[in-house]
Amino acid sequence: MRAKRKAKGTRARPSKPLPLPASIDRRRFRQRLLVWYRRHGRDLPWRKTDDPYHILVSEIMLQQTQVDRVLPKYDEWLRKYPSLDALASAPESDVTATWYPLGYNIRPRRLQTIAREAVAHYGGQLPDDEETLLSFKGIGAYTAGAIRSFAFRQRAAILDTNVARVLFRVFLGKGDPKSHAMKRHLWRVSEALVPSRHVFDFNQALMDLGAMVCVARNPKCLICPMAKSCRSFPFDPAAGA
């Protein structure tokens, strides 16, 4: 018998959405992560404040810049521009000069634009709801989630490069981690994992695990708290995750 030909114009069926981690797996992940973080989490100055502006500054500085380079500049910046009002009224040339040598000089301009909008429309404060935060030019989904969870202690997910790598390796282990569909799924995974309590610690712990243990090259799998349940253990560099 000849195989039936597909009718012209027939669309391929859309692939089924990837499943989210089971409840027991989510609970185990949270528990192991928080225990690890309380023993090994980094001591960073922006973790000792709930000031939304300070957290915004740290998040913008940490974009594509290592923590050890950000630390001295974070303190210098806040001494010179201690509030959104101070930043909004500063000369643009001074703002750019103060940012040096972090690079990517669009970032200080974005910060000042956010500051001016906050002063003009929100009384010099950053709002605490996702929709309004996302309306600011320069605040994307990750930064909005960071501000909401770190400053306002809201149950908000985050997904940056480090977090995406951790979640992909632990819960999937196969597929294209850089595809748009996978990124959308990893956002859903992150949202499902956020606990109802200890949101600040949980999200900070996710970032630390990706920065300190589940690193891009040569991850430290043998000391990883997720090794027993990780879909990528033992790590195979050829997998490209």
C-alpha positions in Angstrom: 0.0 0.0 0.0 1.1 3.5 -0.8 1.5 5.9 2.0 -1.2 8.6 1.9 0.1 12.0 0.9 -0.6 14.9 3.1 -3.2 17.2 1.6 -1.7 20.4 0.2 -2.0 23.3 2.6 -2.4 21.1 5.7 -0.8 22.7 8.7 1.4 20.8 11.0 -0.1 20.3 14.4 1.3 22.6 17.0 3.6 20.9 19.5 2.3 20.3 22.9 3.5 22.7 25.6 6.2 21.3 27.8 5.0 20.2 31.2 5.8 22.2 34.3 7.7 20.4 37.2 5.5 18.3 39.5 4.5 19.8 42.8 6.8 17.5 44.7 9.7 18.4 42.5 9.0 22.1 42.9 8.9 21.7 46.7 12.1 19.7 46.8 13.9 22.3 44.6 12.8 25.2 46.8 13.9 23.4 50.0 17.3 22.4 48.7 18.0 25.8 47.2 17.1 27.7 50.3 19.2 25.5 52.6 22.2 25.9 50.2 21.7 29.7 50.0 21.7 30.2 53.7 25.0 28.5 53.9 26.7 29.8 50.8 24.9 32.9 49.5 27.0 35.9 48.7 27.1 38.9 51.0 26.3 41.8 48.7 25.3 45.4 49.7 22.1 45.5 47.6 20.8 42.5 49.6 20.8 44.6 52.7 18.2 47.1 51.5 14.6 47.2 50.3 14.9 50.6 48.7 13.5 50.1 45.1 15.9 52.7 43.7 19.0 51.0 45.2 17.8 47.7 43.8 17.2 49.2 40.4 20.7 50.7 40.4 22.3 47.3 41.2 20.2 45.4 38.6 21.1 47.9 35.8 24.8 47.8 36.8 24.9 44.0 36.9 23.7 43.7 33.3 26.7 42.3 31.4 29.0 43.3 34.2 30.7 41.2 36.9 29.9 41.7 40.5 33.4 42.6 41.6 33.4 45.5 39.1 30.0 46.7 40.3 30.7 46.7 44.0 32.8 49.9 44.2 30.7 51.7 41.6 27.5 50.9 43.4 28.7 52.7 46.5 30.1 55.6 44.6 26.9 56.1 42.6 24.6 56.1 45.6 26.8 58.6 47.4 26.6 60.9 44.5 22.9 60.2 43.5 21.2 59.0 46.7 17.7 59.2 45.3 15.7 59.2 42.1 15.3 63.0 42.5 19.0 63.5 42.7 19.7 61.5 39.6 16.8 63.1 37.7 18.2 66.6 38.2 21.9 65.7 37.6 23.6 66.9 34.3 23.7 64.1 31.8 27.5 64.5 31.3 28.1 64.0 35.0 25.9 60.9 35.1 27.9 59.3 32.2 31.2 60.3 33.8 30.2 58.8 37.1 29.3 55.5 35.4 32.8 55.1 34.0 34.4 52.5 33.6 31.5 50.1 33.6 30.8 50.5 29.9 27.6 50.1 27.9 26.9 53.7 28.4 23.3 53.5 27.4 22.7 52.1 30.9 23.3 55.3 32.8 21.1 57.2 30.3 18.3 54.6 30.9 18.7 55.0 34.6 18.3 58.7 34.4 15.3 58.4 32.1 13.6 56.1 34.6 14.5 58.6 37.4 13.0 61.5 35.5 9.8 59.6 34.7 9.4 58.5 38.3 9.9 62.1 39.5 7.5 63.5 36.9 4.7 61.0 37.3 5.1 59.0 40.6 6.4 61.4 43.2 10.0 60.4 42.9 9.2 56.7 43.7 9.2 53.5 41.8 5.7 51.9 41.6 5.3 48.3 42.9 3.0 46.9 40.2 4.3 45.0 37.2 2.3 46.8 34.5 3.5 50.2 35.6 7.1 49.1 36.0 7.1 47.6 32.5 5.8 50.9 31.1 9.2 52.5 32.0 11.6 52.5 29.1 14.6 50.4 30.3 12.7 48.2 32.7 12.0 44.7 31.2 10.4 41.6 32.6 13.5 40.5 34.6 14.1 43.9 36.2 10.5 44.4 37.0 10.5 41.0 38.7 13.7 41.8 40.6 12.3 45.1 41.9 9.0 43.5 42.9 10.5 40.6 44.7 13.6 42.3 46.3 12.2 45.7 47.2 8.5 45.0 47.7 8.8 41.3 48.7 6.1 40.3 46.2 5.7 36.9 44.7 7.4 37.7 41.4 9.5 35.5 39.1 12.8 36.4 37.5 14.7 35.0 34.5 18.1 36.1 33.6 20.9 34.2 31.9 22.0 32.5 35.1 18.5 31.5 36.2 17.6 30.2 32.8 20.6 28.0 32.7 19.9 26.5 36.1 16.2 25.9 35.3 17.0 24.4 31.9 19.6 22.0 33.2 17.7 20.9 36.3 14.2 20.5 34.8 14.7 19.8 31.1 18.2 18.9 30.1 17.4 18.7 26.4 16.1 21.0 23.7 17.3 24.4 22.5 17.8 26.6 25.6 18.1 29.7 23.4 14.9 29.3 21.4 12.0 31.7 22.0 9.7 28.9 22.9 12.1 27.5 25.5 12.6 31.0 27.0 8.8 31.3 27.3 8.6 27.9 29.0 11.5 28.7 31.4 9.5 31.9 32.4 6.6 29.6 33.2 8.9 27.3 35.2 10.3 30.2 37.2 6.8 31.5 37.9 5.7 28.0 39.1 8.7 27.7 41.4 8.4 31.1 43.2 7.4 30.3 46.8 4.7 32.1 48.7 7.2 33.0 51.4 11.0 33.8 51.4 10.7 35.2 47.8 13.6 37.5 48.3 16.0 34.7 49.4 14.7 32.3 46.8 15.3 34.6 43.8 18.7 35.6 45.2 19.5 32.0 45.6 18.6 31.2 42.0 21.0 33.8 40.8 23.8 32.7 43.1 23.5 29.0 42.2 23.9 30.0 38.5 26.8 32.4 39.2 28.7 30.2 41.6 27.9 26.5 40.9 25.8 25.9 37.8 28.1 28.1 35.7 28.2 28.1 31.9 31.5 26.3 31.5 32.7 23.6 33.9 29.8 23.6 36.3 30.6 22.3 39.8 28.1 19.5 39.6 29.6 17.4 42.4 28.8 20.1 45.0 25.5 21.2 43.5 22.5 20.8 45.8 20.4 19.8 42.8 22.7 17.0 41.5 20.4 14.1 42.6 17.4 15.4 40.6 19.1 17.3 37.8 18.2 16.2 34.3 21.6 17.3 33.0 23.7 15.4 35.6 26.5 14.5 34.9 26.9 17.6 32.7 27.8 17.0 29.1 29.4 20.0 27.5 28.3 18.7 24.0 24.7 19.3 25.1 25.3 23.1 24.8 23.2 24.1 27.8 
